[in-house]
Amino acid sequence: MTTLAQHASPLARFNGASEEDAAAMISPCVALPHWTASLVRGRPYASPGHLLDEADALARGWSLDDLNLALSAHPRIGEKARGESKEAALSRGEQAAVNARDAALADALAAGNAAYEARFGRVFLIRASGRSGEEILSELSRRMENDAEQEAAEALDQLRQITLLRLEGALHP
C-alpha cells in the first residue's frame, strides 16, 4: 500500500519532514552539520530553486575550517570511496569517469594527490562529475601553481559546486 507522502515531490517531503528526517535527506550533500541545520531551519521552501539559492548563499560563507571538516568525507581523486554510506555512493558516482584501469593515469593522479597534500596539507578536491580523469589531472597540475590563499578559495568553490550538485540530485531523483 502506498501513501500520499510517497508520491510527494522530494521538496514537499523535505519541507514536511521532521527536523531529523529532513537533515538526513540532505546531510550526504556535505559533511557540514551547520549548513544542513540552517537549510532545515529555513523550511518551507517555495521551489527547488529557492532551496538551491539558499544552499548556495550559505556555501559562499564557508571558511577554511569548514573546508577541512568537509574533506573528512571525501576520498582522494582516483580512489573509490569505501562503505555503504550515501556519501560513499555519491562519491563513487561522481568519480565514475576517472578510469582506474588506466595505470598511467592512476599513477599520475596518485603522485599528484601526494604532491598536493604535501604542498597544501589537505586532500585535493575537485568537482569530478562531468570531468575525465585527464581533465582532473590537468586541473590538479594547474592548481599546484596557486598560492595557499588562491587554492583555499578554489577548493571552497569546488566544495560548493559538489554540494549543490548533490543537493540538486536529492531534489530531482
N, C-alpha and C positions, 0 to 999 in steps of 0.2 A: 504494500500500500504506500503510495507516495503522498507527501504532504505538500501544502501550498508553499512552504519555505524552500522545498527542494526545487521548485520551479521559479523562484525569485531570482532576479539578476544577482551577480556577485556583489554589486554595490548595495543592493537592497538587503542582502544577507549581512554584509559588513555593517551597514547603518543600523540594522535591527538586532545585531548580536549582542550578547553580554560583553562587558569590557574584556574579560578573559578570552572569550572566543574571538572577538574582533582582533585582539592583539595577536592571537595565534594565527589568524588568517594572513597577517602582513609581516609578522616578525621574521619570516625567512627571507624577506627582501634585503635586510641589512641587520647586522648584529649590533644595533644601537637602540637599546630599550627606551631611551628618552624620545627618540624620533617616533617609534611605534606608539608610545603613550600619548604624545602630542597629537598624532593623527587620530587616535581613538577618541581622545577628548574633544576633537573638533567635529565629531559627527553630530548631525547627519550632513552628508554632502549631497548637493543637488544633482551632480552628474559625476561620471568618472573623471572628466576634465577638471572639475573643481577639486577633487581629491588629488589628482596628479599635480595640479598647480600648487596646492598647499604642501604636498610632499616635496616638490622642487624647491619651494621657498625655504622650507626647514632645512633641506640638504645644503643649500647655499650658505648656511650659517655654521656648517660643521668645522671643527677645529682639527689640529694635528692630533690631539688626544683622541678625538672621535675616529680619525683615520686609523690610528694604531689599534683601537679597540675593535673596529670593524674588520680589520685584517686578520683577527684571530679566527675568523670563519672562512677565510679564503685560502685555497691551496695555491701553490706556485703554478704559474702558467706552464702548461705541458704536463703537469701532474694531475691525475684524475683524483677528484675528491673521493674519500672513502666513507662508508657508512650509509645508513638508510634515511638520514635526515632529509627534510625538504631542501635545506641549504645545499647539501651534497648533491642531490639530484639536479638542482638548478645549475650548479657549477659544472657538472658533467655535461649538461645540455649546452651551456654557453661555450664550452671549450670543444665541442664536437668537431669543429673544423680544423683543430690542431691535430695533424696526422702523427700520432705517436709511433706509427710503424716506419716513419721516415727517420732512420737512425741519425743521419747527419743533422737534421732539423732538431730532433730531440736533444742531441748532444749540444748543439748551439744554444738552444733555449736553456738547458741546464747550466751551461757556462755563463750565459747572460744573466740568468737569475742569481747565480753566485756572485758575479761581479756587481750587480745592482745591490744586492743585500750588503756586500762589503762596503760599497760606497755610501748608501743611504740608510742602512740599518733597519730595513724592513723589506717585506716581500714586494716584488714588482706587481702592480695592479693595473689591469687594462680591461676595458670592455671587450671581451673576446668574441661576443656574439656578433656574427656577420663578418668576422675577420679570419683570414687564413693564418696558418702558423708562420708563414713567411712575412705577412704584414705585421704580425705581432713582434716577430724578431726585429724587423726594421724599426718599429716604434721603440722597442726596448733599446736598440742601439742609439737612436736619436735622443731619447730621454736621458741616456747616460751623460750627455753633454750639458744637461741642466745643472744649475746650482741647486743647493738644498731648498731654497725658497720656491724656485720655479717648479721643482719636482714635487714638492708638497702640494702646490696648487694643482698641478696636473693630476696627481694621484687622487686628490679630493674630487676633482671633476670626473675622473673615471669612476670613482665610487658612486657619485651621484648618478651618472648615466646607468650604471649597472643596477642600482637600486630602483630607479624609475622604470627601467625595462622589466624588472621583476614585478614591480607593483602593477604595471600595465598588464602583464601576463596574468596576474592574480585577478584582475578585473575583467579580463577577456579570455577565459579558459578555452 
